[in-house]
Amino acid sequence: MSANIKKTKPAPVFQRTNIVIILVACVIICIGFALMAGGSTTKSTFSADIFSHRRIVVAPLICLIGYIMVIVGILFRK
């Protein structure tokens, strides 16, 4: 009875397209975090650059887009 059972390989969870989308999203998230990086304020000096438009608005928005792309990459089916 066991001789008639064919062993088949299980289908992969992620296709090549999914992996590419997730890798691109990870790069976008890293770019967002790099845009948030920069100088800081110390006890002796105050740097107003920590309140720049790039750090408060642009970088978190780019990270959010990257995280949404990760979700799309996970859920994407052909």
N, C-alpha and C positions, 0 to 999 in steps of 0.2 A: 504494500500500500504506500509506503514512503518512497518507493522508486518513481512514482508518477508525479511527485511534487517537484516543480521546477523552482530553483533558487533564483530569484531576481534581485537585482540591486535596487535598494530603495532610492526613490527620486531625491535629488538634493533639495535642501530647504530653500536655498537662495540660488537663483540663476546668475549668470554673468552680469546681466543688466542691473540686478539688485546690488551686487557687490560694487559695481562702478558707481552707482548713485550714492551708496553709503560712503565710499572712499572720497568722492567729491564733497559730500556734506562734511566729512571730518576735516578736510582741508579748509573749507569755508569757516568752520567753527574755530580752527586754529588761527585763521586770519582775523576773526573777530576778537579773540583773546589778545592777539598781538597788537591790535589797534587800541585795546584798553590799557596796555602796558605803558609805562613811562615813569617820569620822575615823581617823587612823592614830596609831601610836606614834612619838614622836620620841626623840632622845637624851636630852632633858631631862625628858620626861614619859612615863609609861606609861599607856596607855589599855586597861583590861581589856575594853572593848567589842568589841575585835577577836575575842574568844573567845565572843561571844554566840551563843545558840541560833539566832537568826535568820540570822546570817552563816555558821555552820558547817553547819547542818542544813537549814533551810527554803529558803534561797535556792538552794543547789545542787540540791535536790530539784525545785524549780520549774523550773530550767534543764533538768534531765534530762527532765522531763515535756514541756517544749517541744521538745527534740531528738527525743524519741520521736514527738511529733506531726508533726514535719517528715518523718520516715520514713514515717509513716502517710499523710501527704498526698501523698508521692511515689508510694507503692505502691497507693493507693486506686483501685479500678476499680468502676464501676457494674455 
